[in-house]
Amino acid sequence: MKRILLLVIAFSISVSVYALKPEREYAVTPSDYGMDYNSIKIRTSDGMMIQIWMFNATAKQSRKLIILSDDGEGNMADLIELASNFLSLGYNVVTYDYRGYGHSDDFKINNNFFIYSQFQKDLEGVIDYMKRHYPSLKTTHLYGVGIGGGLSLGIGANRPEVSKIIADSPYITFEKTEKKYMEVYGQKVMMPLGFDKTWLEPLFALEEKASGLTGIFLISGEEDELFTPDDMKSLYKLRKSITKMYVVPDAKRSTTFISDKGNYFKEVKNFLGV
């Protein structure tokens, strides 16, 4: 009986759902694919050095930029294929590592946290850097998945440079996410304290800000239990006139892109009008 109990405990630990899973080493880099890119370190408003990769558009005269934000698991190497797809649509593309990820500055990450409010400074640092050093890029769009989707919606709603946002499986509010983690996984997840809701939580950002946005594209997996299609509808209703939704059939949060890559980017392309 004692052996069975120990096995059950061991199993429960092995399937524990961590919110943040940073990786320091890149499994691959753009160089492995022969991609045209620059590796750059930028400084955030609070003095952190953040690693970015800037992929140059095939059409050198392109004035379009899209910034990709990851889901908090791994690092920006996971975004290379997505970057390639946006390059094919004529964009200059920037990926970046949150603090504590990849080759960005050290930052202690507690795996039980869903997100850190400091990640806001990381994305804003990228936007500020591109605005300052590449003024010829006149169109700025954001793409994010998971926590990156929520950050893109919250920050993009507040930044006049940003006109369109693509958010794949974004969180809605921290309170709702905390409850859903407990319901779905039976696990307590930690949330930031002392932050501005209208910058970090999409529901409040889209309610009170977002006047400068011209398009929002919400993507959700049909089988996602954490950030469901119904959750996306609650965001859709806030800005109906500029918002589109795409529910990926038979997909969960981790498979929205890989379940049907061709159709995924067909939907993205239609939204962007390119």
C-alpha positions in Angstrom: 0.0 0.0 0.0 2.8 2.4 0.9 4.5 1.6 -2.5 1.3 2.4 -4.4 0.9 5.7 -2.5 4.5 6.7 -3.3 3.9 5.9 -7.0 0.8 8.0 -7.0 2.7 10.9 -5.4 5.5 10.5 -7.9 3.1 10.5 -10.8 1.3 13.6 -9.6 4.6 15.4 -9.4 5.6 14.3 -12.9 2.4 15.7 -14.4 2.5 19.0 -12.5 1.6 21.8 -14.9 4.2 24.6 -14.6 3.2 28.0 -15.9 6.6 29.3 -17.0 9.3 27.0 -18.3 12.4 29.1 -19.4 15.2 27.6 -21.5 18.6 29.2 -21.7 20.0 27.3 -24.7 18.7 27.6 -28.2 17.8 24.2 -29.8 18.4 25.9 -33.2 19.2 29.4 -34.4 18.2 31.3 -37.6 21.8 30.6 -38.8 21.0 26.9 -39.0 18.5 27.7 -41.7 20.6 30.3 -43.4 18.1 33.1 -42.6 19.0 36.8 -43.0 18.8 38.2 -39.5 20.7 40.3 -36.9 21.3 39.3 -33.3 20.9 42.4 -31.1 20.9 43.2 -27.4 18.6 46.0 -26.3 18.1 47.8 -23.0 14.7 48.0 -21.3 13.5 51.0 -19.3 14.5 49.3 -16.0 18.0 48.5 -17.3 17.7 44.8 -18.3 19.5 43.6 -21.5 17.1 41.7 -23.8 18.1 39.5 -26.7 16.3 40.0 -30.0 16.6 38.6 -33.4 15.6 40.9 -36.3 14.7 39.1 -39.5 15.0 41.2 -42.6 12.1 41.1 -45.1 12.8 39.6 -48.4 11.5 42.7 -50.1 14.1 45.2 -48.8 11.8 48.2 -49.3 9.2 46.7 -46.9 8.2 49.2 -44.2 6.1 46.6 -42.2 7.2 45.2 -38.9 5.7 42.4 -36.7 7.0 41.6 -33.2 6.4 38.0 -32.0 6.0 37.2 -28.3 6.3 33.6 -27.1 4.2 31.6 -24.6 6.7 31.4 -21.7 7.8 27.9 -22.5 11.3 27.5 -24.0 12.6 30.6 -25.7 12.4 32.5 -28.9 14.0 29.7 -31.0 10.5 28.2 -30.9 9.3 31.1 -33.0 11.6 30.7 -36.0 9.1 28.9 -38.2 6.4 31.4 -37.4 8.9 34.2 -38.2 9.6 32.5 -41.6 5.9 32.6 -42.4 5.5 36.3 -41.6 8.6 37.0 -43.7 6.8 35.3 -46.6 4.0 37.9 -46.1 6.4 40.8 -46.6 7.2 41.7 -43.0 10.4 42.5 -41.2 10.1 40.3 -38.1 11.5 40.6 -34.6 11.5 37.9 -31.9 12.8 38.4 -28.4 13.5 36.6 -25.2 11.8 37.6 -21.9 14.3 38.3 -19.1 15.4 35.0 -17.6 15.0 33.3 -21.0 17.5 32.5 -23.8 20.4 35.0 -23.9 18.5 37.8 -22.1 19.7 39.0 -18.7 19.4 36.8 -15.7 16.0 37.0 -13.9 14.9 34.5 -11.3 11.9 32.6 -12.7 9.5 30.8 -10.3 7.9 28.1 -12.4 4.7 28.5 -10.4 4.2 32.0 -11.8 1.8 32.3 -14.8 3.5 35.6 -15.9 5.7 38.4 -14.5 4.6 42.0 -14.8 8.2 42.8 -15.8 7.6 41.1 -19.1 5.7 44.3 -20.1 8.9 46.2 -20.0 10.5 43.6 -22.3 7.9 43.9 -25.0 7.8 47.7 -24.6 11.6 47.8 -24.8 11.5 46.1 -28.2 8.8 48.5 -29.5 10.8 51.5 -28.3 14.0 50.2 -29.8 12.5 49.5 -33.2 10.8 52.9 -33.2 14.0 54.7 -32.3 16.4 52.8 -34.6 14.2 51.9 -37.5 12.0 55.0 -38.1 11.4 53.9 -41.8 9.3 51.0 -40.5 5.9 52.7 -40.5 3.5 49.8 -39.8 3.9 47.9 -36.5 1.8 44.8 -35.8 2.1 42.3 -32.8 1.7 38.6 -32.7 1.7 36.5 -29.5 0.8 33.1 -28.3 -0.3 32.2 -24.7 1.1 34.8 -22.3 2.6 36.5 -25.4 -0.9 36.8 -26.8 -2.2 38.5 -23.6 0.8 40.8 -23.5 0.3 41.8 -27.1 -3.3 42.6 -26.6 -2.7 44.6 -23.4 0.3 46.5 -24.5 -0.8 46.9 -28.1 -4.0 48.5 -26.9 -2.0 51.2 -25.2 0.7 51.9 -27.9 -0.2 54.3 -30.7 2.5 52.7 -32.9 0.5 49.4 -33.0 -2.3 49.0 -35.5 -3.1 45.3 -35.6 -2.7 42.4 -33.1 -2.9 38.6 -33.6 -3.4 36.8 -30.3 -3.3 33.0 -30.2 -4.8 31.5 -27.0 -4.4 34.7 -24.9 -5.4 34.9 -21.3 -8.4 37.1 -20.5 -7.7 38.3 -16.9 -5.4 37.0 -14.2 -8.2 36.2 -11.9 -10.0 34.1 -14.4 -6.8 32.3 -15.4 -6.0 31.5 -11.8 -9.5 29.9 -11.3 -9.2 28.0 -14.6 -5.8 26.5 -13.6 -7.4 25.2 -10.4 -10.4 23.9 -12.2 -8.6 22.2 -15.1 -5.3 21.1 -13.5 -6.0 21.3 -9.8 -3.0 23.5 -9.4 -2.5 26.9 -7.8 -0.7 29.3 -10.1 0.8 32.6 -9.0 0.0 35.9 -10.4 1.6 39.4 -10.4 0.7 42.0 -7.9 0.8 45.8 -8.1 0.3 46.1 -11.9 -1.9 48.2 -14.2 -4.9 46.1 -15.4 -5.4 48.3 -18.5 -1.8 47.4 -19.6 -1.5 43.7 -18.7 -5.0 42.2 -18.7 -6.7 42.1 -22.2 -10.2 42.4 -21.0 -9.6 45.7 -19.2 -7.2 47.0 -22.0 -9.8 46.4 -24.7 -12.6 47.9 -22.6 -10.7 51.1 -21.7 -8.0 51.5 -24.4 -7.5 50.3 -28.0 -8.9 53.3 -29.7 -6.0 53.3 -32.1 -6.3 49.7 -33.2 -7.6 48.8 -36.7 -7.6 45.1 -36.3 -7.6 42.3 -33.7 -7.4 38.6 -34.6 -8.2 36.1 -31.9 -7.2 32.4 -32.3 -8.3 29.6 -30.1 -8.2 25.8 -30.1 -11.6 24.1 -30.2 -10.5 21.7 -27.5 -8.6 24.1 -25.3 -9.8 23.8 -21.7 -7.9 26.8 -20.3 -8.4 29.6 -22.8 -11.6 28.4 -24.5 -13.4 29.7 -27.6 -16.0 31.1 -25.3 -13.3 33.1 -23.6 -12.3 34.5 -26.9 -15.9 35.5 -27.6 -15.8 37.6 -24.4 -13.0 39.6 -25.9 -14.5 39.7 -29.4 -17.6 41.4 -28.0 -15.5 44.3 -26.7 -14.3 45.4 -30.2 -16.7 43.7 -32.6 -16.1 46.1 -35.5 -12.4 45.4 -35.8 -12.1 41.9 -34.4 -12.1 38.5 -36.1 -12.0 35.0 -34.6 -10.6 31.7 -35.8 -11.3 28.5 -33.8 -8.9 25.8 -34.9 -10.8 22.5 -35.2 -9.8 19.7 -32.8 -6.8 21.7 -31.4 -5.6 22.5 -28.0 -3.5 25.5 -26.9 -0.3 23.8 -27.9 -1.4 22.6 -31.3 -3.3 25.6 -32.8 -0.4 26.2 -35.3 0.9 22.7 -35.9 -2.5 21.0 -36.4 -2.9 22.7 -39.8 -0.1 25.1 -40.6 -1.4 25.9 -44.1 -4.9 26.9 -43.0 -3.5 28.7 -39.9 -1.5 31.1 -42.1 -4.2 31.3 -44.7 -6.5 32.8 -41.9 -3.7 35.1 -40.7 -3.1 36.3 -44.3 -6.7 37.0 -44.8 -6.9 39.0 -41.6 -3.8 41.1 -42.5 -5.1 41.6 -46.0 -1.8 40.6 -47.7 
